[in-house]
Amino acid sequence: MNAAQLAGDVQQAGRYLVQSLRLMVGVPDYGTYLRHMAATHPDQEPMNYEAFFRERQDARYGSRTGRCC
């Protein structure tokens, strides 16, 4: 394995780590959403980041009506 391959592997591992950490703390991954929309729904316009973030927060916390935590 040469240095360029090793660097690429380390970068990919870093991306996976960041994505995993974001999912653990509940931060949605907008880049993954955009790739999904382009691959599976090319005829639909994706939400902007603000709308995507609000939708993900509502999906996660919206069903807990009446609870404080």
C-alpha positions in Angstrom: 0.0 0.0 0.0 1.4 3.4 -1.0 1.1 6.6 0.9 -1.7 8.0 -1.3 -3.8 4.9 -0.7 -3.1 5.0 3.1 -4.1 8.7 3.1 -7.3 7.9 1.3 -8.2 5.1 3.7 -7.6 7.3 6.7 -9.8 10.1 5.2 -12.6 7.6 4.5 -12.3 6.2 8.1 -12.5 9.8 9.4 -15.7 10.4 7.4 -17.3 7.2 8.8 -16.3 8.2 12.3 -17.7 11.7 12.0 -20.9 10.3 10.4 -21.3 7.8 13.3 -20.7 10.4 15.9 -23.3 12.7 14.4 -25.8 9.9 14.3 -25.1 9.0 17.9 -25.9 12.6 19.1 -28.8 13.1 16.7 -27.3 15.5 14.2 -28.7 14.6 10.8 -26.3 14.1 7.8 -27.4 16.5 5.1 -24.8 15.2 2.6 -26.1 11.7 2.8 -29.6 13.0 2.3 -28.5 14.9 -0.8 -26.9 11.8 -2.3 -30.0 9.8 -1.6 -32.2 12.3 -3.3 -30.0 12.5 -6.3 -29.8 8.7 -6.6 -33.3 7.7 -5.9 -35.5 10.8 -6.5 -33.8 12.8 -9.2 -37.1 14.4 -10.3 -37.6 16.0 -6.8 -35.9 19.0 -5.5 -34.2 18.3 -2.2 -34.9 20.4 0.9 -32.5 23.2 1.8 -30.4 22.5 5.0 -32.7 24.5 7.3 -35.8 22.7 6.2 -34.0 19.3 6.3 -32.8 20.0 9.9 -36.3 21.1 11.1 -37.9 18.0 9.5 -35.3 15.7 11.2 -35.8 17.4 14.6 -39.6 17.1 14.2 -39.3 13.5 13.3 -37.1 12.8 16.3 -38.7 14.9 19.0 -42.2 15.7 17.6 -43.9 12.6 19.0 -43.0 13.3 22.6 -45.8 15.8 23.2 -46.3 16.6 26.8 -42.9 15.3 28.0 -40.1 17.5 29.2 -37.3 15.1 28.3 
